[in-house]
């Protein structure tokens, strides 16, 4: 076989030599039935086109399929079908919020509220656990100092605690801080009352100790958050602090600003009537004695704008 002679293409592949026991001419001869079959197929397709055209309908010939390949034949990229882009998977539907079950226990209710993304729910979980702690710690006091007729007005330890677990009691300060930093009403004040270790703040407590610096910063951030949600406790704290100079530099103008915001938020939330300066309330008069008319006017405008921009959280009473 000449080395320049092209190798035969077809079912039998020869790579420069004949397959053992099969002559080259025989391999070429075996291709003839496939050639004859292809010729007959073309003739039939042509006949179908002529027949369809003569009857007023154009027959569309189906595209010829590529010849079958053997397993050992290399794939032809020109005959490969174009890649089909995969459709992006449909996003999974957002899970619906779990509704409270009428049969849930106290522990289950605390767990549901604490897992909620709503900081108002986190504060509610804190309150449930705190009520349990108060009832447990004052059980003996109530038995000796509360009249039996009035004792029914207060929850017993069993009613307040139920099946609340110890790890839920230990987590209550974390839920409180999350609510306070979000501006939930009354949460910042509760955080201040709890103190840095949850044991409460008394006259002997040294909250200015260096180890409490981080906690004080978080309390300040919580009070600022409460100011921007119209939290009356946070606003009142700012009034007292700036008027007396407790923890901050004394500033009667800022104290008046927060007082105006407090009064406007109160009217906005609970429908209280009356204007701040027209009724000559004692707080405004007391803070205004050291301020000029211009300072008073600016403080009032700033307080009204602060109250107008404040946005209470949805569902926060």
Secondary structure, 3 states (H helix, E strand, C coil): CCCCCCCCCCCCCCCCCCCCCCCHHHHHHCCHHHHHHHHHHHHHHHHHHHHHHHCCCCCCCCCCCCCCCCCCCCCCCCCCCCCCCCCCCCCCCCCCCCCCCCCCCHHHHHHHHHHCCCHHHHHHHHHHHHHHHHHHHCHHHHHHHCCHHHHCCCCCHHHHHCCCCHHHHHCHHHHHHHHHHCCCCCHHHHHHHHCCCCCCCCCCCCCCCHHHHHHHHHHHHHHHHHHCCCCHHHHHHHHHHHHHCCCCCCCHHHHHHHHHHHHHHHHHHHCCCCCCCCCCCHHHHHHHCCCCHHHHHHHHHHHHHHHHHCCCCCCCC
